[in-house]
């Protein structure tokens, strides 16, 4: 069974540009989560999608947005990139919610220059 | 508010030593879930274990064992006979059933030298 897959692996963008990161959950999983791991800031919860709807959002500005598609895949958009957006963005999925195990992908490294 | 504390920032051991990673959590929920993840240099978070708040049984999986104690709000992780491949950052995390948001500790970097 394939795990959570993310693309691209690495992305370099210029300040002010937009970045789009993509995630495919494990087959059968309906919930998708996004986490940011910036240097020195630890793992921060960004977004949670389930059945196509945004269920919860972390303390991030509105320029961080995303969506979940009918096939449960998801994309994360970051607009007006700032240098501090440079981080590892981890996508995760679970079979529904309510305490189910959350499995992570390998992440997308975003560098803003 | 939920909080996870991993007081050990970095631990260095020599191969074959036993090592325990500490995790202390705070939550007001009566039902919650605790997790341990391993993050090798590649970046992927590898799931190790999930424990429900109502199940205080300790668990052993090969060289790994976990000690869950609600009385002290701790969920410690022990690696027996450590190996170089165990070198990674280990994260403890807490989730409730409502918001399905993992709250992570700051992680413990484990360095196992030959």
HADDOCK unambig.tbl for C-alpha pairs under 7 A between the chains (distance, minus, plus):
assign (segid A and resid 42 and name CA) (segid B and resid 106 and name CA) 5.73 0.50 0.50
assign (segid A and resid 43 and name CA) (segid B and resid 104 and name CA) 6.36 0.50 0.50
assign (segid A and resid 45 and name CA) (segid B and resid 101 and name CA) 6.95 0.50 0.50
assign (segid A and resid 56 and name CA) (segid B and resid 99 and name CA) 6.84 0.50 0.50
assign (segid A and resid 97 and name CA) (segid B and resid 100 and name CA) 6.23 0.50 0.50
assign (segid A and resid 98 and name CA) (segid B and resid 97 and name CA) 4.32 0.50 0.50
assign (segid A and resid 98 and name CA) (segid B and resid 98 and name CA) 6.58 0.50 0.50
assign (segid A and resid 98 and name CA) (segid B and resid 100 and name CA) 6.40 0.50 0.50
assign (segid A and resid 99 and name CA) (segid B and resid 33 and name CA) 6.21 0.50 0.50
assign (segid A and resid 99 and name CA) (segid B and resid 95 and name CA) 6.84 0.50 0.50
assign (segid A and resid 99 and name CA) (segid B and resid 96 and name CA) 6.64 0.50 0.50
assign (segid A and resid 99 and name CA) (segid B and resid 97 and name CA) 5.28 0.50 0.50
assign (segid A and resid 99 and name CA) (segid B and resid 100 and name CA) 6.67 0.50 0.50
assign (segid A and resid 101 and name CA) (segid B and resid 50 and name CA) 6.77 0.50 0.50
assign (segid A and resid 103 and name CA) (segid B and resid 47 and name CA) 6.42 0.50 0.50
assign (segid A and resid 104 and name CA) (segid B and resid 44 and name CA) 6.67 0.50 0.50
assign (segid A and resid 104 and name CA) (segid B and resid 45 and name CA) 5.60 0.50 0.50
assign (segid A and resid 104 and name CA) (segid B and resid 46 and name CA) 6.88 0.50 0.50
assign (segid A and resid 105 and name CA) (segid B and resid 44 and name CA) 5.81 0.50 0.50
assign (segid A and resid 106 and name CA) (segid B and resid 43 and name CA) 5.87 0.50 0.50
assign (segid A and resid 106 and name CA) (segid B and resid 44 and name CA) 3.94 0.50 0.50
assign (segid A and resid 107 and name CA) (segid B and resid 43 and name CA) 6.60 0.50 0.50
assign (segid A and resid 107 and name CA) (segid B and resid 44 and name CA) 6.25 0.50 0.50
